[in-house]
Amino acid sequence: MIKTWAFFTLGGIFTAVYSNAVRKYPLMRKPQLHLVCTGVGFFLGYLAHNYEEGSEKRTQKLLSRYRHAPREWVEVSSDD
């Protein structure tokens, strides 16, 4: 959970710094843009984490809905 959030948050910071570096502006040119990019990255990390956590539930729901689905292809392991 924390790894996903941290990865996307750092990605947001990197995006803001990199966009300034490519245009040869000072890296911390607009600090509010860094906050916005960090917030967007954090939110995307939150959504990605929720998607990953809910994948097993979605798979089980689909399997229960379609009883003729090939079960041998769906080997869901929960090694967490």
N, C-alpha and C positions, 0 to 999 in steps of 0.2 A: 504494500500500500504506500508506504512512505517513499520507497524507491521510485515508483511510478510518478508520484507527485513531484519529487525532487528532480527527476529527469526532465519532465516537461517544464518545470519552473526554470531550471537552468537553460533549457532550450529557448524560453522566452527572453531571458536576459541576453543570451548569445545572439538572438535575432536582432535585438535593439543595438547591441554593440557592433555587430557585423555590418548592419546597414549603414551605420555612421562611418565605419572604417572604410567601406567600399567607396563611399562618396567623399572620403578624405576630410571629414568633419572631425571635431574633437569627439572622443568616444562617449563622453557623458554630456553631449550637447543639450538634450532635452530630457531631464530626469523624469518628468511625468510620462514620457513615452516608455521609459524603462519600467516604470510601475505598471503601465497598461499592458505591456508585453509580458511581464512577469505574471500579472493577474490572469491574462488569457492563457498562458502556459499552465498555470496552476489549475485553472478550470478544465482545460483539455486533459490534464493528467487525472483529475477527478473523474471525468467522464470515461476515460480509458480504463481506469481501475474498476469502475462500476460495470463496464461492459465485460471485462475479464472475469469478474466475480460472478456475474450472472450467466455465463456461458453454459455451465453445467445444468443449471435450472432450465434454461431454454432448451437444451438438448433433451433432457428428461421429459419436458412438456411435449416436445415434438414426437418423441418415441411413444408416449402414452396416447397421443392423438392418433397416430398412424400405427396400428398394431401389426401391420404387415411389413414394417420397415426392417431392413436387414440388420439384425442386432450384432452380428459378428464384425461389422465395420466400425461400430461405435464402441470402442473400448475406452471409456472415460475413467482415467485413474485419478485418484485424489491423494497424491503423495505430499500434500501440503502439511 
